Amino acid sequence: MITSKKFAMNERPSTTLSPLTKPRLAFLSHSVTGAILAAGLILLLVTWFFAIQAAYWRHDAFYYIDAPAVLQKVREEGRWLNYLLYDGLRALPGWLCWTLNILCVGAGLWTIARAIGLPRLAAASISVTILLFPGFYEQNTWPESILPGCLLFMLTAMAARRWGWWIVPLTGPLFFATIPYFYFMLPLIFLAGAPAPAFRAAAAIIGKCVAWGVGLIAGYLIAAGINAFVFGHFGLELSAWRLPRPAKDLSSLLDNISRSSLGLLANVFLWLPTAGVLTLIGALLISVLGFARARRIELNNLAGAALAALVMVLPFLIVIPSGILVQSRSLLPMAAGLIWLPVMLSAGAARPAIIAALGLFIGLPSGWQALQATRWYAEFSQAHIENIRSVLPAGAGTFDWVYIDIPDAGAYGARVQGTLPTGVRRQYFQEDLVGPDRLVTPLRELGATMIVPCQFWPHERCEAVRQRVPSQGRCGDPAHGSVCALAEGGDLLISVQP
């Protein structure tokens, strides 16, 4: 039978235990969960220590592009809120934005967990487990760009917990105008609410999800309308690098569904270690056996599992009409839904054990991978910018034009990718700073403004770079790629050898 209870996560165990056994088991459970939580927080702290040492951020962070380039993102992605905040965001230090992003997302996840009834320790544990997802740390290498979305996620979760779920769909247009995927995690808070008869409770959750979808559609329509007013084109002009494949008929729609489904499975198994996969399977089996033993299924468990599954697939479900490529760095909702799924299904004494197992076999390995990737990013950027600085005849900002060329970009990229620590998935730092245009970033950090990447702009001076710089220029440490520079008049010619 399906029963109706308040959407809370603190049901009592159905197993009868002696008065002495209960406190001992509770103490053991809290101790294990607390130890895993402490380990996760240490990983976060060490990751932060390396992150704030990054010498520069991604090539199209606001620090390195002008307002027209940000306006182009409005045209392609609908991020009009980021455009309005451009001047303020680029004035904030990257390390500060990075720190605020972690704190805001962590606070938002904690608020959701508490709103649906998890005790404080369990809420903190599951929030940190989700926060350690390594893809989020690649996304955070654009720290100022995602700050509005992170802040909005935290504020929306807090407002919805205090004033009601209706806050969530109202913020849909704002999320769409910055980083939409944070909006995908908010349906979980719909589980907070008063008791109601079974069918009424189910209808209420469905209605809330529909309202959530209306908020997302409203966000798209507003962004499309802004594009129509500014650029004369209603809609978004998707970038070619996203590999769009718009569904034009049933066949192409089915093809996009297949593509998204395979993408979901591929990213799940890319992210999870073997122990994590086994933990998820084991947790789901324990939940099913618990229902079989109790001979009933609670409505809150079913509703919670359904919402967790929805959150997990949303990043892939939303892109089916356009068929665009989903980046691994955009899959924090997938990680959140997958981790919440067994927790929502479980009940009684099994829940604390499942939360602890998820933290141990998924959270900590994820956090270790995020730490290693962040450390690599910080150390690579430091070495790279020092290598370039060492060969400059004078500051890069003293030259009228800087021309940069990578004669063998493939070999250079392979060498850089080979420096990734063992166990770090390349998909989480898939650009790896190896493209020719990625070298523009450290030069801007050193003060250059007019930069020509020869791979994308075949300027006549690029031939001089290829012919004279390797033999006549001053070259840096080959261990970090042989960066050679030659000053000619008001120009600086740079060649990067594998």
C-alpha positions in Angstrom: 0.0 0.0 0.0 1.1 3.6 -0.5 0.8 5.8 2.6 0.8 9.5 2.9 3.1 11.2 5.4 4.8 14.5 5.8 7.7 14.9 3.4 10.4 14.4 6.0 13.5 12.3 6.1 13.5 11.3 9.7 11.3 8.2 9.9 11.9 5.9 12.8 13.5 2.5 12.3 11.0 -0.3 12.0 13.4 -2.7 13.8 13.0 -3.0 17.5 16.3 -2.6 19.4 17.1 -2.8 23.1 17.5 0.5 25.0 21.3 0.0 25.2 21.7 -0.9 21.5 20.0 2.1 20.1 22.3 4.8 21.6 25.4 2.7 20.8 24.4 2.4 17.1 23.5 6.0 16.9 26.9 7.0 18.4 28.7 4.7 16.0 26.7 6.0 13.0 27.3 9.7 14.0 31.0 9.0 14.6 31.6 7.4 11.2 29.5 10.1 9.4 31.4 12.8 11.3 34.8 11.4 10.4 33.9 11.2 6.7 32.5 14.7 6.8 35.7 16.0 8.4 37.8 14.3 5.7 35.6 15.9 3.0 36.0 19.3 4.6 39.8 18.9 4.7 39.8 18.0 1.0 37.7 21.2 0.3 40.2 23.3 2.4 43.3 21.9 0.6 41.6 22.3 -2.8 40.8 26.0 -1.9 44.5 26.5 -0.9 45.6 25.4 -4.3 42.8 27.2 -6.2 43.7 30.7 -4.8 47.3 30.2 -6.2 46.1 30.0 -9.8 48.1 32.5 -11.9 45.2 33.1 -14.3 41.8 31.8 -15.2 40.2 30.5 -18.4 40.7 32.3 -21.7 37.2 33.8 -21.8 36.8 34.8 -18.2 35.6 38.3 -17.8 39.1 39.4 -16.7 40.4 38.9 -20.3 37.5 39.8 -22.6 35.7 43.1 -23.3 32.0 44.0 -23.0 31.3 43.2 -26.7 32.5 39.7 -26.2 30.2 39.3 -23.2 27.4 40.7 -25.3 28.1 37.9 -27.7 27.4 35.4 -24.9 24.0 37.0 -24.5 23.4 36.3 -28.2 24.6 32.7 -27.9 23.6 31.6 -24.4 21.1 34.3 -23.1 23.3 35.4 -20.3 22.0 39.0 -20.1 22.3 39.2 -16.3 26.0 38.4 -16.5 26.3 41.2 -19.1 24.6 43.7 -16.8 27.0 42.7 -14.0 30.1 42.6 -16.2 31.9 45.6 -14.7 31.3 44.6 -11.1 32.2 41.0 -11.6 35.5 41.6 -13.3 36.5 44.0 -10.5 36.3 41.1 -8.0 39.5 39.0 -7.5 39.2 35.5 -9.0 40.2 33.8 -5.7 37.4 35.6 -3.9 34.8 34.6 -6.5 36.1 31.0 -6.3 35.7 31.0 -2.5 32.2 32.5 -2.6 31.1 30.0 -5.2 32.0 27.1 -3.0 30.4 28.6 0.1 27.2 29.6 -1.7 26.6 26.3 -3.4 27.4 24.4 -0.2 25.0 26.6 1.8 22.3 26.1 -0.9 22.7 22.3 -0.8 22.6 22.4 3.0 19.4 24.5 3.0 17.7 22.0 0.7 18.7 19.0 2.8 17.4 20.7 6.0 14.2 21.8 4.3 13.2 18.2 3.5 14.0 17.0 7.0 17.6 15.6 7.2 19.3 16.1 10.5 22.2 18.5 10.7 25.0 16.0 10.5 23.4 14.1 7.6 22.6 17.3 5.8 26.2 18.5 6.0 27.5 15.1 4.9 25.4 14.8 1.8 26.0 18.5 0.9 29.8 18.0 1.0 29.5 14.7 -0.9 27.7 16.6 -3.7 30.0 19.6 -3.5 33.1 17.4 -4.1 31.9 16.6 -7.6 35.1 17.3 -9.7 33.2 18.8 -12.7 32.2 21.7 -10.5 35.8 22.7 -10.0 36.4 23.0 -13.7 33.4 25.2 -13.9 34.8 27.3 -11.1 37.8 28.2 -13.3 35.5 30.8 -14.6 34.9 32.1 -11.0 33.4 35.5 -11.7 31.1 34.2 -14.5 29.3 31.7 -12.3 29.2 33.8 -9.1 25.7 35.2 -9.9 24.3 31.7 -10.4 25.9 30.4 -7.2 24.7 33.3 -5.1 21.2 33.1 -6.7 21.1 29.3 -5.9 21.8 29.9 -2.2 19.3 32.8 -1.9 16.6 31.0 -3.7 16.9 27.9 -1.6 16.9 29.9 1.6 13.9 32.0 0.4 11.9 28.9 -0.6 12.6 27.3 2.7 11.3 30.3 4.6 8.5 31.6 2.4 7.5 28.7 0.2 8.2 26.8 -3.0 6.6 29.4 -5.2 9.8 31.5 -5.0 11.6 28.9 -7.2 9.8 29.4 -10.5 9.9 33.1 -10.1 13.7 33.0 -10.2 13.8 30.8 -13.4 14.4 33.8 -15.7 17.3 35.0 -13.6 18.9 31.6 -13.6 18.5 31.3 -17.3 20.3 34.7 -17.6 23.4 33.5 -15.8 24.1 29.7 -15.2 20.9 27.7 -15.7 22.1 24.4 -14.3 21.9 25.6 -10.7 18.1 25.9 -11.2 18.0 22.2 -12.1 18.8 21.2 -8.4 16.0 23.3 -6.9 13.0 20.8 -7.5 14.3 18.8 -4.5 13.0 21.5 -2.2 9.5 20.7 -3.4 9.5 17.8 -0.9 9.2 20.2 2.0 5.6 20.7 3.0 2.7 19.8 5.2 1.0 16.4 5.3 -1.7 15.7 2.7 -3.7 12.8 1.3 -1.7 10.7 -1.1 -3.2 11.8 -4.4 -3.4 15.4 -3.3 0.3 15.3 -2.3 1.3 13.7 -5.6 -0.7 16.3 -7.6 0.9 19.1 -5.6 4.4 17.9 -6.5 3.5 17.6 -10.1 2.1 21.1 -10.1 5.2 22.5 -8.6 7.4 20.8 -11.2 5.2 22.2 -13.9 5.5 25.7 -12.4 9.3 25.1 -12.3 9.3 24.3 -16.0 7.2 27.4 -16.7 9.9 29.4 -15.0 12.6 27.9 -17.2 10.5 28.5 -20.4 9.9 32.1 -19.3 13.7 32.5 -18.9 14.2 31.4 -22.5 11.5 33.6 -23.8 12.9 36.7 -22.1 16.4 36.0 -23.3 15.1 35.3 -26.8 13.1 38.6 -26.7 16.2 40.5 -25.6 18.1 39.0 -28.6 15.3 40.1 -30.9 15.4 43.6 -29.6 19.3 43.9 -29.6 20.3 41.7 -32.5 17.1 41.4 -34.6 16.9 37.6 -34.1 14.4 35.9 -31.7 16.1 33.0 -30.0 19.6 31.9 -29.2 22.3 31.5 -31.8 24.1 28.4 -30.5 27.9 28.3 -30.8 29.4 25.8 -33.2 31.7 24.3 -30.5 28.5 23.1 -28.7 27.9 20.8 -31.7 24.1 21.7 -32.0 21.9 19.2 -33.8 18.4 20.7 -33.7 15.5 18.2 -33.8 13.6 18.9 -37.0 11.6 15.7 -37.2 10.8 12.5 -35.3 13.9 10.8 -36.5 16.3 13.6 -35.4 14.4 13.9 -32.1 14.9 10.2 -31.4 18.5 10.5 -32.3 18.9 13.4 -29.8 17.2 11.3 -27.1 19.6 8.5 -27.8 22.5 10.8 -27.7 21.5 12.4 -24.4 20.8 8.9 -22.9 24.3 7.7 -23.9 25.8 10.9 -22.6 24.2 10.4 -19.2 25.4 6.9 -18.9 28.9 7.8 -20.1 29.3 10.6 -17.7 28.0 8.6 -14.7 30.6 5.8 -15.3 33.3 8.4 -16.1 32.7 10.1 -12.8 32.1 7.2 -10.4 34.8 4.8 -9.3 34.0 1.1 -9.2 33.4 1.3 -5.4 31.0 4.2 -6.0 28.9 2.2 -8.6 28.7 -0.8 -6.2 27.7 1.6 -3.4 24.8 3.0 -5.4 23.7 -0.5 -6.4 23.9 -1.8 -2.8 22.0 1.2 -1.5 19.2 0.8 -3.9 19.0 -3.0 -3.1 18.9 -2.2 0.6 16.0 0.3 0.1 14.0 -2.2 -2.0 14.6 -4.9 0.6 13.4 -2.5 3.3 10.2 -1.9 1.5 9.7 -5.6 1.0 10.2 -6.2 4.7 7.8 -3.4 5.8 5.3 -4.5 3.1 4.5 -0.9 2.2 6.0 2.0 0.3 5.9 5.5 1.8 4.8 8.2 -0.6 7.6 10.5 0.5 10.1 7.9 -0.5 8.6 7.5 -4.0 8.2 11.3 -4.5 11.8 11.9 -3.3 13.2 9.2 -5.6 11.2 10.6 -8.6 12.5 14.1 -8.0 16.0 13.0 -7.5 15.9 11.0 -10.8 14.4 14.1 -12.5 17.2 16.3 -11.2 19.8 13.7 -12.4 18.5 13.7 -16.0 17.6 17.4 -16.3 21.0 18.5 -17.8 20.5 16.0 -20.6 16.7 16.3 -20.9 16.7 20.1 -21.4 19.1 19.9 -24.4 17.2 17.2 -26.4 15.5 19.7 -28.7 18.8 21.5 -29.6 21.0 18.4 -29.4 23.9 20.4 -28.0 26.9 18.8 -26.3 26.6 18.6 -22.5 29.9 19.5 -20.9 31.1 17.5 -17.9 31.6 20.7 -16.0 27.8 21.4 -16.2 26.8 18.1 -14.5 26.6 19.1 -10.8 22.8 18.5 -11.0 23.5 15.0 -12.3 25.8 14.3 -9.4 23.3 15.7 -6.9 20.4 13.7 -8.2 22.4 10.5 -8.3 23.5 10.9 -4.7 20.1 11.9 -3.5 18.4 8.9 -5.2 19.3 6.1 -2.7 18.9 8.5 0.2 15.4 9.4 -0.8 14.5 5.7 -1.2 16.0 4.6 2.1 14.2 4.7 5.4 14.9 4.1 9.1 18.2 2.8 10.3 19.5 2.2 6.7 19.6 5.9 5.8 22.5 7.0 8.0 24.6 4.0 6.8 23.8 4.9 3.2 24.7 8.5 3.6 28.0 7.5 5.2 28.7 5.0 2.4 28.0 7.6 -0.2 30.4 10.0 1.4 33.2 7.4 1.8 33.0 5.7 -1.6 31.8 8.6 -3.8 32.4 11.9 -2.0 36.0 11.3 -0.9 37.2 9.8 -4.2 35.5 12.7 -6.0 37.1 15.2 -3.7 40.6 13.7 -4.2 40.2 14.0 -7.9 39.0 17.6 -7.6 42.0 18.4 -5.4 44.5 16.8 -7.8 43.0 18.6 -10.8 42.9 22.0 -9.0 46.5 21.5 -7.8 47.5 20.7 -11.4 45.7 23.8 -12.8 47.4 26.1 -10.2 50.9 24.7 -10.7 50.6 24.6 -14.5 49.4 28.2 -14.7 52.1 29.4 -12.4 54.9 27.6 -14.3 53.4 28.6 -17.7 53.2 32.3 -16.8 56.7 32.3 -15.3 58.0 30.6 -18.4 56.5 33.3 -20.6 57.7 36.1 -18.3 61.2 34.8 -18.3 61.6 35.2 -22.1 60.0 38.6 -22.5 62.5 41.4 -23.4 60.2 43.7 -21.4 56.7 43.7 -20.1 54.2 42.4 -22.6 52.2 45.5 -22.2 55.0 47.6 -23.7 54.4 46.1 -27.2 51.9 47.4 -29.7 51.1 43.9 -31.0 51.9 40.4 -29.8 51.8 37.5 -32.3 51.7 33.9 -30.9 52.1 30.7 -32.8 52.2 27.0 -32.0 53.7 25.2 -35.0 52.6 21.8 -33.7 49.6 22.4 -31.6 48.7 18.7 -31.4 52.1 17.7 -30.0 52.0 20.6 -27.6 48.5 19.6 -26.4 49.5 16.0 -25.9 52.5 17.1 -23.8 50.3 19.3 -21.6 47.7 16.6 -21.2 50.4 14.2 -20.2 51.2 16.4 -17.1 47.7 15.6 -15.6 48.0 13.7 -12.4 47.1 10.0 -12.4 43.4 9.4 -11.9 42.3 12.9 -13.0 39.7 12.5 -15.8 40.6 14.7 -18.8 36.9 15.5 -19.3 36.9 17.6 -16.1 39.7 19.8 -17.5 39.0 18.8 -21.1 40.4 22.0 -22.7 43.5 21.6 -20.7 44.8 25.0 -21.7 46.3 23.4 -24.8 44.5 25.3 -27.6 46.4 28.2 -29.3 43.9 30.7 -28.1 44.4 29.6 -24.5 47.9 31.1 -24.5 46.3 34.5 -24.9 45.2 34.4 -21.3 48.6 34.5 -19.6 49.7 37.2 -22.0 46.7 39.4 -21.0 47.6 38.7 -17.4 51.1 40.1 -18.2 49.6 43.3 -19.7 49.3 42.6 -23.4 46.2 43.9 -25.1 46.5 43.5 -28.9 47.2 39.7 -29.3 47.1 37.7 -32.5 46.8 33.9 -32.2 48.2 32.8 -35.5 46.2 29.6 -35.6 43.0 31.6 -35.8 44.2 34.8 -37.5 46.6 34.1 -40.3 48.3 37.5 -40.1 51.3 38.3 -42.3 53.5 38.6 -39.3 52.8 35.0 -38.3 55.2 33.8 -41.0 58.0 35.8 -39.3 57.1 34.0 -36.0 57.5 30.6 -37.6 60.7 31.4 -39.5 62.8 33.5 -37.1 61.7 33.1 -33.5 62.7 29.4 -32.9 66.3 30.1 -34.0 66.8 33.8 -33.1 64.5 34.2 -30.1 65.1 33.8 -26.4 63.6 30.5 -25.2 62.4 29.4 -21.8 62.5 26.2 -19.8 61.8 23.2 -22.2 60.2 21.3 -19.3 57.1 23.5 -19.6 57.1 23.8 -23.4 59.8 25.8 -25.1 58.4 29.3 -25.2 60.5 31.5 -27.5 60.2 35.2 -27.9 61.7 37.8 -30.2 61.1 41.6 -30.2 61.0 43.4 -33.5 60.2 47.1 -33.4 57.0 47.5 -31.5 56.0 43.9 -32.0 56.6 40.8 -29.8 56.8 37.5 -31.7 56.2 34.3 -29.6 56.5 30.7 -30.7 55.7 27.7 -28.5 57.5 24.5 -29.3 56.4 21.0 -28.0 
